[in-house]
Amino acid sequence: MANGFHETPEAARERAERAQQAEQERRDAAERTVEDNLATRDRLNSEYFSAAENVKPSPTQRECDLLKLGIPLDEREPSGAEPEHEFQRRVMEGRLSHNNPYETRNLGSEGEPRRGRGRPRKQPEGTEVSG
């Protein structure tokens, strides 16, 4: 048994218990991650719907009726929505706090290099590319 090919029943039991404990810890961590993701999603959804229920359409029906009759509007009624730049920033930064495979682009990053126009063309057989 000293050559390492055979293990004692106690060692096998300990190894099985360690493997089972590691699997349980991995499962618990995965369940916590899923619960955190669901809680974050629910919080973001409730924030969105609470903000959206206070918004009315712009232009309102009254404003449309006045414009249709040829009466110019001095000032439009506020719709109750957040400012456009704030909305764009929130949308572009809208990601979960961890483990999100999707990256959103940063509004302030105009200097990032763009991807090329695809693959380079194939060279005909017998020609070498010098580079």
Beta strands, then each sheet from edge to edge (+ up, - down):
end
